[in-house]
Amino acid sequence: MSTEVAFAGDETAPFFGFIGAAAALVFSCMGAAYGTAKSGVGVASMGVMRPELVMKSIVPVVMAGVLGIYGLIIAVIISTGINPKAKPYYLFDGYAHLSSGLACGLAGLSAGMAIGIVGDAGVRANAQQPKLFVGMILILIFAEALALYGLIVEAERKDLRVLQEVSWLRQIADGRHHAVSRKETPHCPGSFALNLQDHARAQNDCGFYPST
């Protein structure tokens, strides 16, 4: 007797989800690599004249390296959330993961470019005028914040999923929507009931959502 669990949801949805995970990691690492290389060139050039300031000027390199961690976190969250055999995974989920991955990845890429340019010029200027160090750090902090904006999108995506479920339930309760089954089985009702438990059971068993 086969114990294989059936695929629940849209078969093409995981493609978009994994593209989002890859985009988050790849673009963030591209930003981290550019920021590290650009800042490293400035630190190396400055270290020839002021070797005592090398460790103090390594801050841009560290901040650029953190960008890759942001992308890794989002990629892991997206990848672990794609399991169509454990819970239904629909195109909405795939598109949401794709947008989250692109938002985080491109935000990390832009932040890395900003950190690299500021770090390169900042450490060179700091070698000639130490009073510029605090200003350089503040600019780097604001550049790093750009990547955090992309990281926050993943948390907002989960709230969007909940809001979509609530919106559908309200529309069903108002009698404005009917269920459209994706998989016909003897246990799947033809339409959503007003009872929330019946709605959840139908969604899990049949893998369908209300449509206009």
JOCORNOR-V858467 format. One record per residue. N is the residue number from 1. RES is the residue in one letter. SS is DSSP state (a for helix, b for strand, c for the rest). Layout:
# JOCORNOR-V858467
n=[N,N]
res=[RES,RES]
ss=[SS,SS]
This chain:
# JOCORNOR-V858467
n=[1,2,3,4,5,6,7,8,9,10,11,12,13,14,15,16,17,18,19,20,21,22,23,24,25,26,27,28,29,30,31,32,33,34,35,36,37,38,39,40,41,42,43,44,45,46,47,48,49,50,51,52,53,54,55,56,57,58,59,60,61,62,63,64,65,66,67,68,69,70,71,72,73,74,75,76,77,78,79,80,81,82,83,84,85,86,87,88,89,90,91,92,93,94,95,96,97,98,99,100,101,102,103,104,105,106,107,108,109,110,111,112,113,114,115,116,117,118,119,120,121,122,123,124,125,126,127,128,129,130,131,132,133,134,135,136,137,138,139,140,141,142,143,144,145,146,147,148,149,150,151,152,153,154,155,156,157,158,159,160,161,162,163,164,165,166,167,168,169,170,171,172,173,174,175,176,177,178,179,180,181,182,183,184,185,186,187,188,189,190,191,192,193,194,195,196,197,198,199,200,201,202,203,204,205,206,207,208,209,210,211,212]
res=[M,S,T,E,V,A,F,A,G,D,E,T,A,P,F,F,G,F,I,G,A,A,A,A,L,V,F,S,C,M,G,A,A,Y,G,T,A,K,S,G,V,G,V,A,S,M,G,V,M,R,P,E,L,V,M,K,S,I,V,P,V,V,M,A,G,V,L,G,I,Y,G,L,I,I,A,V,I,I,S,T,G,I,N,P,K,A,K,P,Y,Y,L,F,D,G,Y,A,H,L,S,S,G,L,A,C,G,L,A,G,L,S,A,G,M,A,I,G,I,V,G,D,A,G,V,R,A,N,A,Q,Q,P,K,L,F,V,G,M,I,L,I,L,I,F,A,E,A,L,A,L,Y,G,L,I,V,E,A,E,R,K,D,L,R,V,L,Q,E,V,S,W,L,R,Q,I,A,D,G,R,H,H,A,V,S,R,K,E,T,P,H,C,P,G,S,F,A,L,N,L,Q,D,H,A,R,A,Q,N,D,C,G,F,Y,P,S,T]
ss=[c,c,c,c,c,c,c,c,b,c,c,c,a,a,a,a,a,a,a,a,a,a,a,a,a,a,a,a,a,a,a,a,a,a,a,a,a,a,a,a,a,a,a,a,a,a,a,a,a,c,a,a,a,c,c,a,a,a,a,a,a,a,a,a,a,a,a,a,a,a,a,a,a,a,a,a,a,a,a,a,c,c,c,c,c,c,c,c,b,c,a,a,a,a,a,a,a,a,a,a,a,a,a,a,a,a,a,a,a,a,a,a,a,a,a,a,a,a,a,a,a,a,a,a,a,a,a,a,c,a,a,a,a,a,a,a,a,a,a,a,a,a,a,a,a,a,a,a,a,a,a,a,a,a,a,a,a,a,a,a,a,a,a,a,a,a,a,a,a,a,a,a,a,c,c,c,c,b,b,c,c,c,c,c,c,c,c,c,c,c,c,c,c,c,c,a,a,a,a,a,a,a,a,a,a,a,c,c,c,b,b,c]
